[in-house]
Amino acid sequence: MGREVTTTNQHLHDASNALFATVADRIGAVAAAGAIASPFWLTRLQGVSEVAAILAPILGVVWLLVQIITKVIDGWRSARK
C-alpha cells in the first residue's frame, strides 16, 4: 500500500513538473488563476485599499512625530553631557 501511494505521488509530481517546466510557466499559471478569481476578491481588495488610503497618512504623521521627538531627546541628552 505504501509503495502505491509513493508511486502515485511520484506520477503527480512528474506531471506537475511537465506542465510547469519553468518558473515563467508557474508565474503565468498563478497570474491566470488570479485573473480568473479576481471578481471574487475584488470587493474585499477595494475595501482594504480604502482603509489603507485613510490610515497611511495618519500613520505617516505619527511615525514622523516619533522620529522628530526621538532626535530632539537624543540631542537634548547629548547636550547635557
HELIX and SHEET records of a PDB file:
HELIX    1   1 GLY A    2  LEU A   19  1                                  18    
HELIX    2   2 VAL A   23  ARG A   80  1                                  58    
END                                                                             
